[in-house]
Amino acid sequence: MKEWTEFDPDGRYFQNCSSTDKVNPSTQYYVLGEYDDTYYYADGKAISRPQLPITVAGNVIAGIPPGAILTIAEQTYTVEDGEVEINGYSGPVLLSCWPYLDKEVEI
Protein backbone atom coordinates (compact mmCIF):
# COMPACT_ATOMS: atom_id res chain seq x y z
CA MET A 1 0.00 0.00 0.00
CA LYS A 2 1.20 3.48 -0.86
CA GLU A 3 0.55 6.21 1.76
CA TRP A 4 1.13 9.94 1.47
CA THR A 5 0.06 13.23 3.02
CA GLU A 6 -1.09 16.17 0.94
CA PHE A 7 -0.61 19.83 1.91
CA ASP A 8 -2.04 23.03 0.43
CA PRO A 9 0.17 25.60 -1.38
CA ASP A 10 0.76 27.44 1.94
CA GLY A 11 2.14 24.23 3.45
CA ARG A 12 -0.89 23.52 5.65
CA TYR A 13 -1.97 19.91 6.17
CA PHE A 14 -4.79 18.90 3.82
CA GLN A 15 -5.33 15.14 3.96
CA ASN A 16 -3.82 11.67 4.30
CA CYS A 17 -4.20 9.33 1.35
CA SER A 18 -3.47 5.70 0.57
CA SER A 19 -3.87 3.46 -2.42
CA THR A 20 -3.19 -0.09 -3.46
CA ASP A 21 -3.59 0.94 -7.10
CA LYS A 22 -1.40 3.19 -9.22
CA VAL A 23 -3.12 6.33 -7.92
CA ASN A 24 -0.71 9.23 -7.50
CA PRO A 25 -0.93 12.34 -5.33
CA SER A 26 -3.21 15.01 -6.79
CA THR A 27 -0.91 17.87 -5.78
CA GLN A 28 2.76 18.76 -6.00
CA TYR A 29 2.74 19.42 -2.23
CA TYR A 30 2.92 15.94 -0.76
CA VAL A 31 5.20 13.74 1.33
CA LEU A 32 5.26 9.96 1.50
CA GLY A 33 4.03 8.76 4.88
CA GLU A 34 1.22 9.73 7.22
CA TYR A 35 1.31 13.13 8.96
CA ASP A 36 -1.24 15.40 10.64
CA ASP A 37 -1.83 19.12 11.23
CA THR A 38 1.12 19.32 13.63
CA TYR A 39 3.31 19.27 10.49
CA TYR A 40 3.69 21.63 7.56
CA TYR A 41 5.21 21.25 4.10
CA ALA A 42 8.42 23.07 3.15
CA ASP A 43 11.23 22.24 0.75
CA GLY A 44 9.66 18.88 -0.13
CA LYS A 45 9.51 17.71 3.49
CA ALA A 46 6.99 17.39 6.32
CA ILE A 47 8.36 19.54 9.14
CA SER A 48 7.11 19.57 12.72
CA ARG A 49 5.38 22.89 13.49
CA PRO A 50 7.21 24.79 16.25
CA GLN A 51 5.72 26.04 19.51
CA LEU A 52 5.02 29.77 19.76
CA PRO A 53 8.00 31.38 21.55
CA ILE A 54 5.89 33.33 24.03
CA THR A 55 6.10 34.08 27.73
CA VAL A 56 3.28 35.08 30.04
CA ALA A 57 3.83 37.23 33.13
CA GLY A 58 0.63 38.37 34.83
CA ASN A 59 -1.41 40.13 32.18
CA VAL A 60 1.48 40.57 29.68
CA ILE A 61 2.18 38.17 26.82
CA ALA A 62 5.60 38.71 25.21
CA GLY A 63 7.59 37.14 22.38
CA ILE A 64 4.63 37.09 19.99
CA PRO A 65 5.68 36.86 16.31
CA PRO A 66 4.56 39.83 14.17
CA GLY A 67 1.23 39.24 12.45
CA ALA A 68 -0.02 36.78 15.06
CA ILE A 69 -3.77 36.70 15.66
CA LEU A 70 -4.87 37.03 19.28
CA THR A 71 -8.41 35.93 20.17
CA ILE A 72 -10.12 37.00 23.38
CA ALA A 73 -13.77 36.08 23.95
CA GLU A 74 -14.43 35.72 20.20
CA GLN A 75 -12.78 39.08 19.40
CA THR A 76 -9.65 38.91 17.21
CA TYR A 77 -6.70 41.30 17.08
CA THR A 78 -3.51 41.34 15.02
CA VAL A 79 -0.33 41.71 17.06
CA GLU A 80 2.41 43.70 15.33
CA ASP A 81 4.85 44.69 18.08
CA GLY A 82 5.48 41.35 19.83
CA GLU A 83 3.87 42.13 23.17
CA VAL A 84 0.39 42.71 24.55
CA GLU A 85 -0.86 43.84 27.92
CA ILE A 86 -4.41 42.73 28.63
CA ASN A 87 -6.33 44.76 31.20
CA GLY A 88 -9.86 44.16 32.50
CA TYR A 89 -10.03 40.55 31.35
CA SER A 90 -9.16 37.19 32.82
CA GLY A 91 -9.58 33.89 31.05
CA PRO A 92 -8.30 32.06 27.98
CA VAL A 93 -6.42 33.84 25.21
CA LEU A 94 -5.71 32.05 21.93
CA LEU A 95 -2.69 32.96 19.79
CA SER A 96 -2.31 31.83 16.17
CA CYS A 97 0.58 32.50 13.80
CA TRP A 98 1.45 30.22 10.89
CA PRO A 99 3.43 27.95 10.89
CA TYR A 100 3.53 27.88 14.71
CA LEU A 101 1.14 25.63 16.61
CA ASP A 102 -1.81 27.55 18.11
CA LYS A 103 -1.35 28.27 21.81
CA GLU A 104 -3.97 28.98 24.44
CA VAL A 105 -2.88 30.71 27.66
CA GLU A 106 -4.74 31.87 30.74
CA ILE A 107 -4.61 35.53 31.81
Sequence and secondary structure as in RCSB ss.txt:
>XXXX:A:sequence
MKEWTEFDPDGRYFQNCSSTDKVNPSTQYYVLGEYDDTYYYADGKAISRPQLPITVAGNVIAGIPPGAILTIAEQ
TYTVEDGEVEINGYSGPVLLSCWPYLDKEVEI
>XXXX:A:secstr
 EEEEEE TTSBEEEEEEESSS   SSSSEEES   TTEEEETTEEEE      EEETTEEE   TTEEEEETTE
EEEE SSEEE  S  SEEEEE TTS  EEEE 
